[in-house]
Amino acid sequence: IRTYTNYTSRAKAERPDVVAIASPDATHEHILTSLLVIRPKLVFCEKPLTLTPTRTEEIIRLYKKHKIGLSINYTRRFIPEYQELRELLGKKKLGTLQLVTIYYSRGFIHNGSHYIDLIQWFFGRPKKIIKETRRKGLPKDDTYSC
């Protein structure tokens, strides 16, 4: 078995077609940037891509420019119950939707963003998002992803 002292050496030596990034949040941007050199076909990254919206947009732009597939871990859309709900909504079997209310915990990026992804998957981009409350005691360094 070949061993490597770091992911950069391994990526350059092995030239993988698919890379999964499941490291601490603060490391994602550096890893995503370094992978541009080897140009894998697909990178699957845990969220967030970066720690700021501006850098996230830049990473997305670079991956598009280099034609590298980039997927963020929004896997809830693959849960059969959510797929069934999407089908029912698409066929208008549940009547006319009036309002969507979401409750979540553990921060916007690590849980709340899944619901934003599902809303966009079910209905397209929302015209308006209203944040009503923020529970006390949540981390102040919650991060961003697109």
PyMOL commands that set and color helices and strands:
alter all, ss='L'
color gray80, all
select helices_A, chain A and resi 7-14+25-35+53-65+75-78+80-90+108-123
alter helices_A, ss='H'
color red, helices_A
select strands_A, chain A and resi 18-21+42-45+69-72
alter strands_A, ss='S'
color yellow, strands_A
deselect
rebuild
show_as cartoon
